[in-house]
Amino acid sequence: MHAPSEEKSDEAKDSFYEELDQVFDQFPKYHMKMLLGDCNANVGRENSFKPTTGQESLHQDSNDNGVRLVNFDTSQNMVVKSTMFPHQNIHKYT
């Protein structure tokens, strides 16, 4: 998936997440579902989001797209895995 960027209108973002919700609900009910793509989101370390996001985000505060992503994930009983584990230096071996 590719979510609208932060500067897009609320209407465009609402429409995107409404369609994503409808499409996602049509998927078979497997044990695990993964959603991959560019969410154009900064997911922060807000305490209220920690059950969905963990505490390892690179951002302190979520932007509007981050809040939308967390709300979608929470409604689908999903987590944001990229913020669950510590980030390692990718240049460690160079």
Protein Blocks (a to p, Z undefined) as FASTA:
>chain_A
ZZddfklcfklmmmmmmmmmmmmmmpccdfbdcdeddehiacdfbfklmmmnojmbfbfb
dcfklmmmmmmmmmnopacfklmpccddfklmZZ
